[in-house]
Amino acid sequence: MYRLTEVSLRRPWLTGVLLLVITGVLCAGVPRVKPAYGFRVLVGSDHPAMKALDSLVEEFSGGYPVQIAWECGAGHPCERALDEVSLRMADALTRELAAAPNVTAVLGPSNAPLLVPGEGGFEVRRLVERGEPASDARELAERALDDPLWVGDLVSEDGRVGVIVLQPSDNEPETDLLLTDMIDGALKPFRDRGFSYHVLGEATRNVSGGRALAESTGTLIPVLVLVIAAVLYVLTRSWQQTLVTLVTMGTSLLWTLGVLGWIDWPQDGMLQVLAPLIVIVGVCDAVHLLSRYAAERRADHSAPARVALLAAARDAGPACTITTLTSAGAFASFTASNLDTFVRFGVILPIGILACLILSFSLLPVLIQLLPADARGPERTSAAWVPVIDAVVATSSKRAVPLLLVTALLLAVFGAGWALHLRADMSWTESLGESSEIVQSIEFIEEALGRSQSLEVDIRLPPGTAVEDPATLAAIARFSKRLSGIDGLGDAESVLDLIRRLNRLLHQDALEFERPGDSPAANAEILELLTFDDPDTLDRWLSLDRSRLRVSLAALETSQYERQAAHAEVRHWSREELPEGWEIQLTGAVAVQHDWILDVQTTQLRSFPIAFAIVFVLVAGFLRSWRYGLAAMVPTLLPVVVVLGAMGWLGMSLDVARAMLAAIVIGIGVDDSIHVLRQYQVRRGAGENTHDAMRGALQHTGRAVVTTSVALALGFLTLMMSAWQTVATFGFFVALSILGALVASLFVLPALIFVSAPRER
């Protein structure tokens, strides 16, 4: 870094032109950065969970439907969900939604088929026929409220809530965005007439949540800039130096976003926090350079700015380089994840902080050299700093053994909490907060319908197995009955329900005939009749070649522990109740969330040891001592273990943001130890004893170390303004860990050195 600064200051105009060209090229990629939301973006199209979902969508036109629910009663335009006012609204809305692109089917109370007795045994009726409510709509409504294929899917049991179910053509991010905007536009005229809607589905939920995150991130960036500016001004006492430092960080951010655009990666939910993280982490190198620059000028305030900047770069450059590499290495550990979002995060963020390092030692010195003489800042440091450092060193020296015993105890107690009790999970209520419209929609639909998502069981029949065979249908019936008894899952729906319903209607609506036919021929006739009258209904449950069938189970928003238990039971009963050769594949919203959380947990378990190993090797190599490398890791590891262990003991969970906490803190928390140990080594090499070398190291680097830690902590605390609670809590815990690492670097690290060093006077 010293050479980079030297070249930049020797040829400032050439450096400026070169950096301007690079910035121009990369800025051209910024408009190419597009937001994208949804599980497909997060996990990747090649993930087994998405492949299973795509297979289901392709075969049955199922998977991730969007539910549009409305309430009738006092204070609403309709009295009941199936009265004339509600049906006319549902019919107009259904027609408009069905005509939209990227929509394969729209099913609601106005157009859903209703099987009723007829001259041929049964007929298919609808509550709205030829654009008008049916003449016997009241009688049909009563029958619909007694139909298990309607209640819980299209209407609530008490008849007060109606639901339109929209099936997208696919689950691509672009489709999700188009559908969300299209649904909002279609609902607006009816909202103006007094109808209130709750929209729920993975497409709209992810887009709405992602947009809320992007908006809240946009609002907190100005606050973050003000916080960083305040810290810089306190350090430099110069608004000009503060301004050029912020310009340097802004340029780094443009470089990073430009790279993201040129490689054509989407800006998913995790990368929405890219800008705050780069500014927060990247400013540390600038702080160390400015701190040393101020110290060099205080030592000789008559020296030219160029001389002081070169001396500062020579002093701070090596440590800043290795701290940036440790941070980049820790972030890069996320590329070991099975999830695309973590891989992108692990590539882009290291690029951003490396850009900050390069610009901090090239652009920033050039800009500082151009500042007028009156922008130099204070010429004397605070006299209070020396006794503070003396007190810290004295405490670490005299209380070294008790400090290390307390450290060991904390690592043991909170390490047990981390290892034994901390698990990954995701709850929309916890992520977004009770006030979120998404959470309110989940709660409304679960209360009205008893479900907010589904678990889909895709059954593959072996060759030669006929769906019409009573033995086949009996196996499905036994399996469905077992599944309906699993905690957290509702009644199972399948082609069996259609066959039962039609068989009853073919026998004068006699209740005792609500079962499959007695022979394959009878069941085949039922399926042929249904195919002739309403093929779309059968296509939802049975593949065209009749080798696959779908069982759908209603589910609530539950914890990962309950999802895992439900998955295990489904697989258990498939082995117990289904004949040999039958295969199942679990998919749908519940299965995708289950697999997603498992991979989040795996990412945390992989990234932490990888980050620890990368950081340790880099630090030990830089300091040329594995003992110093281990000593540097202790103050960093301590706050990570305490925070995550406390989360485990308190029953908290790891969501997508908190899963990154350990690796991130390992990467940036070790910076303090590196700067202190680097100066300690230099002074020991100059012949100073252990005590004087540590005191001198802390006097030399302490101000910058404290400033960078406070800047990092305050920067991460600004994330608490985010609309996503998961981001807010992530910011809080990282800030807490960084402050813990600072305290440990000031007290525990010297204690380790004093205990391990040879005894001296």
Number of C-alpha atoms within 10 A of each C-alpha: 21 19 14 17 27 21 14 20 23 13 12 20 12 13 17 16 11 12 16 13 12 12 16 14 15 19 21 16 20 18 11 18 18 13 19 23 27 24 24 21 20 20 24 17 16 11 17 14 24 21 15 18 25 21 15 26 20 13 19 21 21 25 26 24 26 24 28 21 25 23 25 21 13 9 10 14 16 21 17 21 26 28 18 20 15 22 24 19 14 25 23 14 20 22 15 14 23 16 12 13 13 18 16 16 18 22 22 25 28 28 20 21 21 19 21 21 17 14 8 9 15 23 19 14 18 20 29 20 14 7 13 14 20 17 11 9 20 15 11 19 19 12 14 25 19 12 14 14 20 20 17 23 21 26 26 22 18 12 22 18 23 29 27 27 22 23 23 24 18 21 24 17 21 15 16 24 19 16 23 19 13 15 19 13 11 15 16 13 12 17 12 9 10 12 19 16 18 18 23 25 24 20 25 25 23 22 24 18 22 21 17 18 22 21 14 17 23 16 13 17 18 13 15 21 19 14 17 24 19 16 21 26 17 14 22 21 17 16 17 19 23 22 15 18 26 21 15 27 29 17 20 27 25 22 25 27 25 23 23 24 21 17 11 13 17 19 23 23 23 18 20 19 20 19 21 23 20 23 25 22 23 26 24 27 26 25 24 26 26 27 22 24 26 24 20 21 23 17 13 13 15 9 12 12 20 19 17 23 28 24 20 25 26 18 19 26 24 15 25 24 16 20 28 24 22 28 28 26 25 29 30 27 28 28 19 17 22 17 23 21 24 24 19 22 22 21 18 20 22 22 22 26 28 20 22 31 25 18 24 30 28 25 24 26 28 24 19 20 17 12 14 9 10 8 14 20 19 15 14 12 13 7 8 8 12 14 11 12 20 15 12 16 23 17 16 24 20 12 14 20 16 12 20 18 11 12 16 13 12 17 20 15 15 23 21 18 22 21 13 12 18 21 22 22 22 21 16 19 18 13 21 22 17 13 10 16 17 23 19 17 21 22 19 20 25 17 13 20 22 19 22 21 26 23 25 25 24 25 20 18 20 14 9 7 15 16 22 22 18 18 16 16 21 16 15 23 20 15 20 23 14 19 23 17 13 15 13 18 23 20 18 24 19 21 20 20 18 22 25 18 23 27 26 23 22 20 15 15 18 11 13 9 17 19 19 25 22 12 12 18 13 17 22 17 15 22 20 14 16 21 14 10 14 14 13 15 15 19 19 18 25 21 17 12 6 15 16 21 25 25 22 23 23 22 21 22 21 15 15 21 13 15 23 16 13 20 17 12 17 21 15 12 16 24 15 13 16 19 15 11 11 15 16 20 16 21 28 27 23 25 24 22 18 22 20 23 20 16 18 27 20 17 22 24 15 17 24 24 16 19 26 21 15 21 28 23 18 17 30 19 14 19 19 13 13 15 12 23 22 14 25 29 23 21 27 29 21 22 29 29 23 21 21 28 26 20 20 22 16 12 12 16 20 23 21 25 16 21 24 23 22 26 28 25 26 32 27 25 31 26 28 29 27 26 26 26 27 19 22 27 18 13 19 16 11 10 10 15 18 21 20 15 21 25 23 20 22 26 19 18 21 22 18 23 25 16 19 28 24 18 26 26 21 21 28 26 20 22 28 18 17 23 21 25 19 23 25 20 20 24 25 18 23 26 24 19 27 27 20 22 31 27 18 23 30 24 22 27 29 29 26 21 21 21 14 11 12 10 9 8 6
